[in-house]
Amino acid sequence: MRTERNLTRLDRVFARLDREPERPAHLDVPRMSRHRVALLAGTLLFYLAIVWLVVDTSWLVRLDWQVMFFRPYQQWSEIHWFVDYYVVLGQRGPTAVMVAAWLGWRSWRQHTLRPLLTLGASLLLLNITVGAAKLGMGRLGPHYATTIGSNEMGLGGDIFPSGHTANAVVTWGILAYLASTPRARRWLSAVSAVTSLGVGMATVYLGTHWLSDVMLGWTAGLLVLLALPWCEPLITRAETAIFDLRDRWRARRAVPTAVKPVEVPVPLKPRTTPQSEPAARAGRAPAYLAPGPHTTRSERTPVTPVGPRRPPHPDRVARGTASAARPLTGG
């Protein structure tokens, strides 16, 4: 009898990590419902109210100065090292890289670019809105304040609203926005809310932001998340255009190259066999041998050079002739 192998916990984990064969059909794209529009309008009114309270130098500005004079970083100095690391969760560079890595894996697994495009649209919207507000209001931070009790507006600063806080709300809140199930959306919403709340309070603790800066940062980040459904049609068109461009590029690469015409084969001369080579060589005499029969060395006539080999000498006589008497000298 054949039995199926029981899957271990590790097998189930790797099975969930496998790439899905096609894009899931249950992906929920948020719509701009009446409830969301009402929440967006209420958040926008709260945003404008904070700005008015700061511009009017109201009780909120006095609260900012009281918190600044309290100096939390001196009252609870033992947690300063932890807050220095925790505030990194609101910096745009590290958080964007971490969230983009996770959403990139989701895009590959689900065969869709929507997670990455949504993250890009939210960060672009955040930079435009928060950056314009910072430069437009020009508020100085607590460390650079000039007049006690003033709102420090229009002095060339760039801390109102808090960029760390708004970035934490958007970067971690986008995970809840892109969640596939209601349960995951609830859990991720709670985690992102606690994280962004902690980042905002960490900037107040370190003295880099007023309390009103953090409040406006929370509101600015929430406005970006609530307005994202209006960007969904543009995200869909961008995804379709990218996939169409990819398909055209693949089709262009798949076109076969032009086939070269087949050339007419050139007939080759038949190669001579080894048996026919001696006959071919015998037809003509080698260039380096004299014509005629070859004779051995013994049959050749010796060649004697004409004349004496040594130069003439007055005391030397030729061979075969009587030598002249030489006078003998006695000793």
C-alpha positions in Angstrom: 0.0 0.0 0.0 1.4 3.4 -1.0 1.5 6.1 1.7 2.1 9.8 1.3 5.1 11.4 3.0 4.3 13.6 6.0 5.4 17.2 5.3 7.6 18.7 8.0 7.4 22.3 9.1 10.4 23.2 7.0 8.8 21.7 3.9 5.7 23.8 4.5 7.8 26.9 4.9 9.6 26.3 1.5 6.3 25.5 -0.1 4.9 28.9 0.9 8.1 30.6 -0.4 7.7 29.0 -3.9 6.8 31.4 -6.7 3.1 31.3 -7.6 2.4 30.1 -11.2 0.3 33.2 -12.0 -0.9 36.4 -10.5 -3.3 35.8 -7.6 -6.9 36.9 -8.3 -7.8 37.7 -4.7 -5.5 40.8 -4.5 -7.6 43.6 -3.0 -7.1 47.1 -4.4 -8.4 49.7 -2.0 -11.1 52.0 -3.4 -11.9 55.6 -2.4 -15.0 54.9 -0.5 -17.2 57.4 1.4 -15.7 56.4 4.7 -12.2 57.0 3.4 -13.1 60.4 1.9 -14.7 61.4 5.2 -11.6 60.3 7.1 -9.4 62.1 4.7 -11.4 65.3 5.1 -11.2 65.1 8.9 -7.5 64.5 8.8 -7.0 67.5 6.5 -8.9 69.7 8.9 -6.8 68.5 11.8 -3.7 69.3 9.7 -4.8 72.8 9.1 -5.8 73.3 12.8 -2.2 72.4 13.9 -0.7 74.8 11.4 -3.1 77.6 12.6 -2.3 77.0 16.3 1.4 77.2 15.6 1.2 80.3 13.4 -1.1 82.0 16.0 1.5 81.2 18.8 -1.2 79.6 20.9 -1.1 77.1 23.8 0.5 74.5 21.5 3.6 76.7 21.1 3.8 77.2 24.8 3.6 73.4 25.3 6.5 73.0 22.8 8.7 75.3 24.9 7.8 73.6 28.1 8.8 70.2 26.7 12.0 71.7 25.3 13.0 73.1 28.7 12.2 69.8 30.4 15.0 68.2 28.3 13.9 64.6 28.2 17.3 63.5 27.0 18.8 64.6 30.3 15.9 63.4 32.5 16.2 59.8 31.1 19.7 59.7 29.9 20.0 55.9 30.4 17.8 55.2 27.4 19.7 57.6 25.1 21.6 54.9 23.3 18.4 53.0 22.5 16.6 56.0 21.2 19.6 56.8 18.9 19.1 53.5 17.2 15.3 53.4 17.3 15.0 56.8 15.5 16.6 55.2 12.4 13.3 53.5 11.8 12.1 56.9 10.6 15.0 57.7 8.3 14.0 57.5 4.6 17.0 55.7 3.2 17.3 52.7 5.5 13.5 52.2 5.8 12.9 52.5 2.1 15.6 49.9 1.3 14.2 47.4 3.8 10.6 47.8 2.7 11.5 47.8 -1.0 13.3 44.5 -0.5 10.2 42.9 1.0 7.9 44.4 -1.6 10.2 43.4 -4.4 10.0 39.8 -3.3 6.2 40.1 -3.2 6.2 41.5 -6.7 8.3 38.6 -8.1 6.2 36.0 -6.3 2.8 37.5 -7.3 3.8 38.4 -10.9 2.8 42.1 -10.4 4.6 45.4 -10.1 1.9 47.0 -8.0 3.7 46.7 -4.6 6.8 48.5 -5.8 4.9 51.1 -7.8 2.7 51.8 -4.9 5.7 52.4 -2.6 7.3 54.7 -5.2 4.0 56.7 -5.6 3.7 57.1 -1.8 7.3 58.2 -1.3 6.9 60.7 -4.2 3.7 62.1 -2.8 5.3 62.3 0.6 8.4 64.2 -0.6 6.2 66.7 -2.5 3.8 67.5 0.2 6.0 67.4 3.3 8.9 69.0 1.4 6.8 71.9 0.3 5.4 72.4 3.8 8.8 72.4 5.3 10.2 75.0 2.9 7.0 77.1 2.9 6.8 77.5 6.7 10.5 77.6 7.5 10.3 76.9 11.2 13.5 76.5 13.3 14.1 73.5 15.5 14.5 73.6 19.3 18.3 73.6 19.1 18.3 76.7 16.9 15.5 78.7 18.5 16.2 82.4 18.8 13.3 83.9 20.9 11.7 82.2 23.9 8.0 81.7 23.5 7.9 82.5 19.7 6.8 80.0 17.1 10.1 80.4 15.1 8.2 80.4 11.8 9.6 81.9 8.6 13.2 81.9 9.7 14.6 79.5 7.1 14.2 76.2 9.0 12.9 72.9 7.6 11.6 70.9 10.6 7.8 71.6 10.4 6.3 69.0 9.9 8.6 66.2 11.1 10.0 64.3 8.2 11.1 61.3 10.3 7.6 60.9 11.7 5.8 61.3 8.4 8.2 58.9 6.7 7.7 56.3 9.4 3.9 56.6 9.0 4.1 56.1 5.2 6.9 53.5 4.9 5.5 51.1 7.5 1.9 51.9 6.8 2.3 50.9 3.2 2.8 47.3 4.4 -0.7 47.4 5.9 -2.1 49.2 2.8 -0.8 46.3 0.6 -1.8 43.5 2.9 -3.7 40.6 1.2 -6.0 39.7 4.0 -8.1 41.7 6.6 -6.3 40.1 9.5 -2.9 40.9 8.1 -4.0 44.5 7.5 -5.2 44.9 11.1 -2.0 43.6 12.6 0.3 45.6 10.2 -1.7 48.7 10.9 -1.2 48.3 14.6 2.6 47.7 14.2 3.0 50.7 11.9 1.1 52.9 14.2 3.2 51.9 17.2 6.4 52.3 15.2 5.6 55.7 13.9 4.4 56.9 17.3 7.7 55.8 18.8 9.8 57.5 16.1 7.9 60.8 16.7 8.5 60.7 20.4 12.1 59.7 19.9 12.7 63.0 18.0 11.1 64.9 20.8 13.2 63.1 23.3 16.4 63.9 21.4 15.3 67.6 21.1 15.5 67.7 17.3 11.7 68.5 16.9 9.0 70.3 18.7 6.0 68.3 19.8 3.8 70.2 17.3 6.3 69.1 14.5 5.6 65.5 15.4 1.8 65.9 15.5 1.9 67.5 12.1 4.2 64.7 10.8 1.7 62.0 11.9 -1.1 63.9 10.2 0.9 64.4 7.0 1.8 60.8 6.7 -1.8 59.7 7.3 -3.0 62.0 4.6 -0.6 60.3 2.1 -1.9 56.9 2.9 -5.5 58.0 2.7 -5.0 59.6 -0.7 -3.2 56.6 -2.2 -6.4 55.0 -3.8 -6.6 58.0 -6.1 -3.3 57.0 -7.5 -4.3 53.4 -8.2 -5.5 54.0 -11.8 -2.2 55.7 -12.6 -0.3 52.8 -11.0 -2.3 50.3 -13.1 -1.6 52.1 -16.3 2.1 52.3 -15.4 2.2 48.6 -14.7 0.5 47.8 -18.0 2.9 50.0 -19.9 5.9 48.4 -18.3 4.7 44.9 -19.1 3.9 45.8 -22.7 7.4 47.3 -23.1 8.8 44.0 -21.7 6.8 41.9 -24.1 7.8 43.9 -27.1 11.5 43.7 -26.0 11.2 39.9 -25.7 9.4 39.6 -29.0 12.2 41.6 -30.7 14.8 39.4 -29.2 12.9 36.3 -30.3 12.9 37.2 -34.1 15.2 34.9 -35.9 18.1 36.4 -37.8 18.1 36.4 -41.6 19.3 33.1 -43.1 22.3 33.5 -45.3 22.0 32.1 -48.9 23.7 28.8 -49.4 26.7 29.1 -51.7 27.2 26.8 -54.7 29.9 24.3 -53.8 33.1 24.7 -55.8 34.2 21.4 -57.3 37.6 20.3 -56.1 40.3 18.6 -58.2 40.6 14.9 -57.5 43.5 14.1 -55.2 46.2 11.9 -56.7 46.7 8.5 -55.1 50.1 7.5 -53.7 50.5 4.9 -56.6 50.3 7.6 -59.3 52.8 10.0 -57.6 56.0 8.2 -58.8 54.7 8.2 -62.4 54.0 11.9 -62.2 57.4 12.6 -60.8 59.2 10.5 -63.5 57.8 12.7 -66.3 60.2 15.5 -65.6 63.8 15.6 -64.4 64.6 17.2 -61.1 65.9 20.7 -61.5 69.0 20.1 -59.4 70.3 17.1 -61.4 72.1 17.2 -64.8 70.3 15.3 -67.6 71.6 11.8 -68.5 72.2 8.6 -66.7 73.4 8.8 -63.1 76.9 7.4 -62.6 78.6 6.2 -59.5 81.6 8.0 -57.9 84.1 5.3 -59.0 83.2 5.7 -62.7 83.8 9.4 -62.7 87.0 10.8 -64.2 89.2 12.5 -61.6 89.6 16.1 -62.1 93.1 17.5 -61.6 93.5 21.2 -61.4 95.7 22.8 -64.1 99.0 24.2 -62.9 100.7 24.0 -59.5 98.6 24.6 -56.5 101.4 26.5 -54.7 102.7 29.9 -55.8 106.0 29.9 -57.9 109.3 30.1 -56.0 112.8 30.8 -57.5 114.4 27.9 -55.6 111.6 25.4 -56.5 111.9 23.1 -59.6 109.2 21.2 -61.3 108.7 17.5 -60.7 110.4 15.1 -63.1 113.3 17.4 -63.9 116.9 17.1 -62.8 117.5 19.1 -59.8 120.2 21.7 -60.0 123.4 21.1 -58.0 123.4 23.0 -55.0 126.7 24.1 -53.5 127.5 22.3 -50.4 128.6 24.4 -47.6 131.1 22.8 -45.2 131.1 23.4 -41.7 
